[in-house]
Each structure stands twice: as C-alpha cells, then as structure tokens.
C-alpha cells in the first residue's frame, strides 16, 4: 500500500531547435504525460512539463515513472556545453498528493 506523491519536471529554453529536441526525448522517455511546447508572451522562451504518473509510491508504475524522469534529467544534464552552461533550464520537483506531512514538497534537481 502506497501514498500519492506527484513528481514533475518543467523545462524551458530560448533555443527553439533545442526545446523541440528535448520535447521529443521527453515524449520518448515519459510518454503521454508530456505537455505540448508553449511559449512565453515576452522574449519567446519555450517550455513544457513532464507531468506526474499518478501512481502511488512503491507501486511498479510509480517506479517506472521515476526511472523515466531520472533518465530524462540525465539526458538534460548531458546536453551541457564544454563550459558547463546549458541551453535548458529545468526543475524537477515532488509534492505529496494525500498527506503533506508524510512527504513535504522537495526539489529533486534543477539545471
């Protein structure tokens, strides 16, 4: 028996080609929980979200979703230029869906 804890990633970039590449990778790794690419009304930044899998913690579907998101974040980290900068900025967060005392909001990683 598990509890709900939602995990999601928001990715933003100023490079249209790069965000399309990241979006395709996210769709490949994470499937239907990936939103379409949207654009900010000012300065033309593009962004999308990898949404939560909806499964309870400890269930196989949750473990699979966690692994998919981790693989995608690894891919984002590997897109860094030689100087360590990256055309992507992202935040990977989790927050409880049922009992905030069990699992408070937490930033898992960012870049």
NORWOQUI-V904540 format. One record per backbone hydrogen bond with DSSP energy under -0.5 kcal/mol. CO is the residue of the C=O (numbers start at 1). NH is the residue of the N-H. Records with the same first field share a line. If there is no record, write none. Layout:
CO->NH ; NH
This chain:
3->57
4->97 ; 98
6->95
8->93
9->50
10->91
11->48
12->89
13->46
14->16
15->19
16->20
17->21
18->22
19->23
20->24
21->25
22->26
23->27
24->28
25->29
26->30 ; 31
27->31
30->33
31->34
33->35 ; 51
38->47
40->44
42->45
45->40
46->13
47->38
48->11
49->35 ; 51
50->9
55->5
56->59
59->63
60->64
61->65
62->66
63->67
64->68
65->69
66->70
67->71
68->72
69->73
70->74
71->75
72->76
73->77
74->78
76->79
77->80
81->84
85->81
87->14
89->12
90->111
91->10 ; 93
92->108 ; 109
93->8
94->106
95->6
99->102 ; 103
103->96
106->94 ; 108
109->92
